[in-house]
Amino acid sequence: MSFSRLLTPFASRNYRLFFGGQIISLIGSWMTTTATVWLVYSLTGSPLWLGLVALTGQLPAILLSPFAGVWVDRLPRLKLLAVTQVASMVQSLLLAGFTLTGHINIWILTSLSIVQGIITAFDLPTRQSLPVLLVEKREHLAGLIGMNASMFNLARLVGPAIGGMVIAAWGTGFCFLIDGLSYLAVLAALAFMRVNAAPPAPRTNSVWGEMKLGFRYAFGSLPLATHILFPCLMGIFGLSYAVLIPVYASHVFGGDARTLGWLMSSSAAGAVLAALYLAGRRELRGIGHVILFGALIAGITLILFAFSRNQWLSMACLLFTGLGSILVMAANNTLVQNLVEEDKRGRVMSLYAMGFTGGMPLGALLTGTVADWTNITIATCLNGLACIVMGLVFARMLPALRREARPMLERSGAITPLEIRQ
């Protein structure tokens, strides 16, 4: 890993603006995530409700993402992102208003989560399609994707810790209010960005026709299909432990919202390390082994976390779980971004976003259900075992993936004929 390569994306003025606005907003979003989890558990006392709210909040994104991807390919992406940010700001401020006035209940909270899911359906594929517009040279794309993952997980590191302190001091409503105001930073950054991108090409097919073409293109290729589905499976099994963190914080460690924040931040610290490592990589060669290592280390440390009853040991386990999970997520994202053709990028990234966003709430529901039927130790342990199995299956597929991805990566200019390994 090269430290100088970490700074390469910041050579672009547009990316400096994007990074500055997004890091502020993402910290606010993670404060809201922490506050929502705490509020749901406070209102219901049920791990199952934690999973249900997570699922209903993302279900619209799962269902609408392929439709949204067509519009990402049709519309100017920066303008579309500005619209989604305004909508997200309004949703967060409404949530703050209901909570601060004492009118919040589980049904209002679930309804507003569904609204945010609809917004996310358009926001995520738009955001995932931006790197090629922000990067100045094609060879900087992997570094920019890695830096985006670092930014996301740095916010995930800081946001829950701040959120836990704000909840303990003033309550969940102030987390939602801070999040709503944080979107102003993104809107200001977008207003100052200048992207010299060609306007989207006119489309002759219907929205439904383009959506079908996107599905056929993505799932007609073994490498694209694998690198879209693998993050979905990691979301189901490798990241769904997060739904049980309030239970561990409250019942296993006898803590409060600050304990919740520290546990969530431990996982985020590992994720930041993983993302920085990927941002500093110089080439795609060997990235398949990175995915394999990530799946195995996430699974092993999840099993250790399941049986730990010491908070410091559990935080150490979560650090490596976060590291492994984000190695899988960001490395697969890098490969998809380099494999896809530009005129289909919005649709393919919408499918990637659908799997990514759908995997975590589906996993949260499954994990919460298993925890309700058995206990949190068994639920977490089963998720860890699933990650290990995923890694072993991926290892068996790796030679075929390399063979089929090579010509696609050469056509896109991501590798030269001399770089023959994925």
N, C-alpha and C positions, 0 to 999 in steps of 0.2 A: 504494500500500500504506500502511495506517495502522498505526503502532506500537501505538496504544491498542487497536486491534482485535485485535492478537496476544494481548492479555491477557484478552480477553473470556471465553474458556472457563474461566479460573481463577476467575471469579466464582462458579462452582458448587463447593460443598464436595466433592461426589462426584467431580468431575473432578480437583480438586487431589489427592485421595487416589489416584485411578486413575493419574494422571501420575506421582506420586512412586513408587508401587510398580512401575509398568511400566518406568520409565527404568532402575531398578536391575536388574531382571530382563533387560531387553533387552540391556544392556551385557554381562551374563553370557552371553546367548545368542549374541551376536556373537563373544565370545571362543571359545565352543565351535565356531562355524562356522569361524573362522580355524584353530583347533587341528585340526578334523576334516580340512580341506583339506590342511593340512601333514602330518598323520599319514597320510592316504591316499597322498599322493605319496611320503612317506618309506618306506612299506611296499611300494609297488608300482613307483614311478618311471614311472608311465604316465598320460598325459593322458586316455586312454580310461577308466581306472578312476576317475579324478576325476568324469567324466561319469556313469559307471554308479552310483557311490555316491550322487551327487546325485539321480539318477532314482529309484533304489530307495527312497531316503529319502522321496520325495514321492509315489511311485506310489499308496500307500494313500490319501493325501489326495485325489488326483485321482479315484480310484474311489469313495470313500466320501462325499465332500463333499455330493452331492445328497441322499443318505440322511440325513446329519447335519443338513442344512438344515431338514428336516421337524421334527426334534426341537428345533432352535433355536426354531422357531415354536410348539412345544408346551410347552416347559419354561421355568421362570424362568432368565433368561440369566446372572445373577450366580452362581447356584448351579452352573450348568453350567460356567461359566468356572473356578470354584474347583476343580471336579473335574479339569478338564484341566490346571490348574497343578500340582496334587499329582502327577498322573501324569507330567508332564514333569520334575518334580523327581526322582522315583524313577529315571526313565530316565537323567538326567544323572549321578546318583550311581552308578548301575551302571556307566556308561561310565568314570567316574573310577576306580572300584574295579578294573576290568579293566586299565586303563592303568597305574595306579600300582603294581600288583602284577606287572606285566610279562607278563600273560596275554593282552593284546590282539593280535588279528590281523585281517586284512581281512574275514574271514567274521563274526566277532563284531561288528566295527564296522558292517558292512552290516546285520546282523540288528537291532542296536539302532537303526539309522537307520530301518528299516522300522517298528519299534515307535513311534518318534517321529512317523512319517508317519501312523499310525493316530490318534494323539493330535491331531495337527495338523488332521485331517479334521473334528474337532468343535470344536477351539479357534478356528480362523480365522473360520468363519462366525459363531460366538458373539461374537468380538471385533469383527467388522465390523458386527454388528447393535446394538452397545452405544451408539454416538453419540446416537441419538435418546432414549435413557434418561438420558444424562448431561447433555444440553444443556437449558438453562432456557427458551430461546426458539428458535423455528424458524429465525429469521434468523441465529442463531449457529451453525447446523449446519455451514456451509461452513468457518467459522473453526476449529471443533473438529476437523473432519476434517483440515484443514491442519496444525493443531497436533499431531494424532496422527502424521501423516507426519513432522513435524519431530522428534518424540520418537523415532520409529523410526530415523530417519536420523542423529540426534544420537548415539544408541547405536551405530549403524553406523559413525559417525566415530570414536568413542572406543574401542569394544570391540575392533576389530581391532588398533589400536595397542597397547592394554594387553595383548591376547592375544599379540601378537608378542613383547613384552618378557617376559611370563611364560613363554612357550615357550623363549625363548633362555636364561632364567635357571634355570627349574625343570622344564621339559618340558610336554607337552600335558596330562598327567593333572591338573595343578593348574588348568588352564583349565576342565576339566570339573567339578572339585570346586567351584570358585568359582561356576560357573553353577548347579549344583544348589542351593547355599545361597542364591543370589539370589532363588529363588522364594518364600522366606519373606517378602520384602518385599511381593510381590503378594498373598499370602494375608492378611497383616496389613491391607493396604489394603482388600481386599474385605470383611473382617470388620467394618470401621468404616463402610462405605458403607451408605446408606439410600436406596433407590429406591422412589418411590411409583408404581409401574407397575401397571396393571390386570393381573390374572392372564390368561394366555393363554386364548383362547376355546376351548371344547370342540370337538373335531374329530370329524366323523362319517365322513369318508373314511378309507380305509386309508392306511398309510404310502406304499405304492406309488401309490395314486391321488393323494395330495397331491403326491408327487414329480412325477408327470406334469403336474399342473396348474401346478406351478412352472416346468417346462420350457416349457410352452405359453405361459404369461404372459411369461416372459423373452424367448423367441425369436420370439414373435409380434409384437413391437414392434421396428421398425428402430432407434430410439434406444437402447433397453435392450440389444438384441443387439449393436449396434456398440460401446457403451461397456463391455460385458462382454468381447467378443472382442479389442478393441484392446489392452488391457493384457496379454492372453495372448500376442499377437504380439510386443509389446514385451519380454515376459519371454523369449521364444524367441530374439529377435535383438538386443535392446538391452541385456540384462543378462547374457546367457550368457558374455560375455567373462570374467566373474569366474572361471570354471573354469580359465582359462589363466593367471591372475595368478601362481600359484606357478611356472609355467614361465618367465614373464617375469622374476620376481624372482630365480630361481636361475640360469637359463642366459643370459638377455639382459643382466641387470644384475650378475650375479655376486654376489648378496646372500644374505641368510639370512631367517629368520622376521621380523626387524624390517623388512626391505625389503618383504616381503609385507604387513605391517601398514600401512606408509606408503602403499603403492599402493592398498590397499582403502580406507583412510581418506580418500584424495584424492577418490575417487568419492563417498564419503559426505558430504564437505564440500559438494560441489556439490548433493547431494540435500537437505541441510539448508537451503541457500539457496533452493532451489526450493520446499520445503515451507513455509518462512517466508513467502515471497512469496504463496503461495496462501492461507495462514492470514490474511494481512492484506488480502486482496481483499474488497471490500464487496458484490459482487454476482456473479451468474452471467454477466452480459452479457460477451461477448468470450472466454469460456472455451474455445470451440472453436479460436480462434486460438492460445491457449496450448498446446493439445494439438498443433497443427500445428507450432508453433515447437519444442516439445520433441522431437518425432520427428526433425525435420531437424537440429537442433544435436547430438543424440545420434549420428546417423548420420555426420555430417561429422567429429566429433571422434574417433569410433571408427576411422575410416579413417586419420586423422592418427596416432592411437596405434599402429595396426598397423605403420606404417613408422618410428616413432620409435625411436631407440636411445640416447636421452638420458633418464636417469631423471627429471630435473626437468621436461622437456618432456612426458614421458609422464604425470607426475602432474597437470600442468596440463590435458592432454587428458582425463584421467579425471574431473577436477573438472567439466568441462562435459558429459561423457557422463552423469555422475550427475545433474547438474542437469536435462538434457533428459529422461532416463528418468523421473525422479520427477515432473516437470511432467506427463508423459503419465499416469502411474499415479494420482497424487493427483487430478488434474483429472477423469479418468474416474470415479474413486471418488465424488467430489463429485456428479457428474451422476447416477450410479446411485442414490445415497442420496436424492437429491431427486426422482427419477422414480418410484421404487417405492412401491407401496401398503403400508401398515404390516403388514397381516395376511399379506403374502407376503414380507416383508423377509428373514426367515431363509433361505428357499429361494433367493431371488434372490442374496443375498450369498454363499450357499454356492456358487452357480455362478460368481460373480465370483471367489471364493477358489479354486475349482477351476481356473479359467483362469490366475489369477495364480500359484498354486503349481505348476500343471502346466507352464506355459510355461517357467519357468526351468530345471527339470531336463531337460525335453525339449530345450531349447536347449543345455544343457550337454552332453548326450549327442551331439547333432548337431555342436556345435562341437569337442568332443573327438575325435570320429570324423574330421571334416575335417582337424583338426590332425595326427592320426596319419597320414592318407593323404597330406597335402601338407605344410604347415608352419603355425605359429601366425600368421604374417603374413597368409597367404591366408584362414585361417579368420576372423580378426578383421575383415579388410577386407570379406569377404562379408556379415558381420553388419551392418556399417555401411551398405553399399549397400542391404540389405533395409530398414533403418530409413528411409532416404531415400525408397524406393519407397512404404513404408507412409504416410509423410507426404503424398506427392503424391496417393495414392488417397484419403486422408481429406479433402484439400482439395476434391477433386471431389464427395465425398459431403456436404460441410458444408451447402449450401443445403437439401437434402432433410432432413437431420437437424434443422436448426433448425425447419423447417416442421412436422415430425411431433412434435417434443419440446415445442413451445410449449403446446398444450392440456394435455399431461400435467403440465407444470410449473405451469401455472395451477391445475389441479385439486388439486395437492398443496400449493398455497400458497407454492411456492418463488419464484414471480414473480407480478407483477401484469400485467394486460393491457397496461400501458404499457411493460413490459420485454419487448420483442418479439424480442430477439436472444439466442441461446444463449450 
